[in-house]
Amino acid sequence: MRSVMTASPSSTVGRGNRITPQLKIVKSGLDKDTIGLSTIYCGDSLKYYSEWESPSTIISDGGYGILGFQGDTADPSQLVDWYEPHIAKWSESVRGSSSLWFWNSEVGWASVHNKLVEYGWEYRCCNTWNKTKSHIAGNVNTSKLRAMPVVTEVCVLYFKSQKINGVSIKDWFISEWSRTGLPRKRANDACGVKDAATRKYLDRGHLWYFPPSERFQMMSDYANLHGNPQGKPYFSVDGVRPLTGEQWDRYRPYFDCPYGITNVWERLPLKGAERLKVPDSGMSAHLNQKPIDLTDMLIKSSTREGDVVWEPFGGLFTSSLVSNRLRRRSFASEIDPSIFEFARSRLLQDAEFNQQSLPV
């Protein structure tokens, strides 16, 4: 068994994160490896998407239009063309409902937003990581900069929902109730409420609510018991049997945000031992390293244990590392071979640490 590298107690930061500032680079020459529940690739993710299992969530931290890493563009206006082939593959690969966390600068995200919508990704929320004044290290000459110093990044949440028989979930659900021939108000009887079912679940406008699994089951059972016998089964995809509440729930992207979290994340920039360095150089291993605690929040909020996480622009494989810790399966790719080797070593050593610390 390989020796496990751990950080000294003084280097532990944030919610119990384990930091390995003296990371040992394990050079492999591999272009693919499986470490724990994570499968990682060295190369352009466009080559590998077809090998990856359909994702529950995608954590995208790619080009920002600032030439920040190999393959990045020189201008945010070029990001639409940079991202479109990836967005197309993401959209093709989603078999069920899924979510997307899109990291970028404000202008980078604004450049790509319409393209995401064009491919069927529904905007939910723009979250801002406020790194505070610590990010600018004190002195900034705003008269020469001619702008207020930027201390933020955005991480924008999108949902990708399935269609049923070529129509949206909302339209399919309402049309299934209409097919029964039952008055709309009978949906309230089905759910045991006064008017909430009609108002929430049969509204064709923007106030439509996705019925929870138990409400779906109640309306489906009622429809198949009291609806026009010639149209049965109702709320069925295959025309043989109705969906169960559990099956219905899979059409909705999973989301469970902890109480008290808002869309502004006050979190200091990565510094000191938390910022991974290239051994014997003092240089940061990656300019765009993401915090473990924020990544942990994203994955917990949008996946269940055993779900699949995609990290198409791997960098230091932070999402894969967190996925291993949380028992999610992950697929990731990093295009730069030297960063891939560093990130692979990071993931390998963290996986060993956790393997030894887990109860037998």
Residue, then its C-alpha position, 0 to 999 in steps of 0.5 A: m500500500r502506498s504511503v498516505m500524505t497528510a497535511s499538518p494540523s496547522s494547514t487544515v482550513g474550512r469545514g474540516n478539509r484535508i489539505t496536502p501542500q507538499l503533494k507528491i507528484v506520481k508520474s504515470g504517463l497514463d491518459k486515463d485512470t480510475i481512482g476511487l469512484s472517479t474516472i479521469y482522462c488526459g485530453d479534450s473532453l469532447k473526445y470522451y463524452s461518449e464514454w461517460e455515463s449520463p450525468s446527474t450534474i455537470i460542474s463546468d469550469g472552463g474558458y473565461g476568455i482571459l487566456g488563463f490556461q491552455g486552450d482558453t480564448a483571448d476574449p469573452s466574445q469568443l466563448v460562445d464558439w468555444y463552449e457550443p460543441h461542449i453544450a451540444k454534447w452535454s445536451e445529447s448525453v442527458r438521459g434523465s433530468s440533470s443540472l449544470w453549474f456554470w462557473n465563469s466571470e460575469v461577462g463570460w457567463a453573459s456571453v454564453h447564456n443564450k446558447l445554453v438556453e438555445y440547447g434547452w438549459e433552463y436558467r434557475c439562479c445566478n450565484t456569486w462567489n464574493k472573495t472580499k477585498s482579500h482577493i485584490a491584496g490591498n492596493v489597486n489604482t482605480s484611476k488607472l484601472r478605470a473600473m471598480p476592482v473585481v472580487t467575484e466569480v459567478c456560478v450559475l445553476y441551470f436545469k435540463s428536464q426531459k420531455i415526454n412524447g416530445v412535449s414539456i413536462k408541464d404540457w404533458f402533465i396537464s394534457e394527461w389530466s385533460r384527457t380524462g374528461l374530468p373537470r379541473k376542480r376534481a384535481n383538488d378532490a384527488c389531492g384532498v385540498k380546496d383549490a391548491a391542486t388546480r391552482k398549482y399543478l394545472d396552471r398553464g402559465h409561469l406559476w405552474y408547480f411541478p407536482p411532488s411525487e405523492r401528489f402525482q401519485m394521488m392525481s394519477d390514481y384518481a384519474n385512472l379510477h374515475g377518468n374516461p375508461q376509453g383513455k386509460p391508462y393515464f399518466s403513462v409513458d409506455g401506454v401500458r402502466p401509469l408512472t409511479g410517484e418515484q418514477w415521476d420524480r426522476y423527471r425533475p432535477y434533484f435539488d436540496c439546498p441547505y437552509g440559510i444558504t443564499n446566492v451570495w457566497e461570502r468565502l475568502p480566496l484560496k491562499g496559504a496552504e489551501r492554495l496548491k503549489v507546484p513542488d519546489s517552485g512556490m507557484s500555484a498549481h492552477l490559477n483557477q483552483k476552486p474551494i473544496d467547501l463550495t464544491d461540496m455544497l454544489i454536489k450535495s445540493s444537486t446529487r444523491e449518493g451514487d449519482v454521476v458528476w461530470e467535470p469536463f474541464g478538470g483542472l485540479f479535479t476538485s469536483s472529482l475529489v469531492s465526489n469520491r468523498l461523497r460517494r458519487r461517481s465522477f468523470a473528468s478530463e484535463i487537457d494539459p498533461s502536466i496539470f493532469e499529472f498533478a491533479r491525478s496525484r492529488l486525487l490518488q492521495d486523497a482517495e487513499f487517505n479517505q479509504q483508510s479513514l472510512p470504517v471497515 
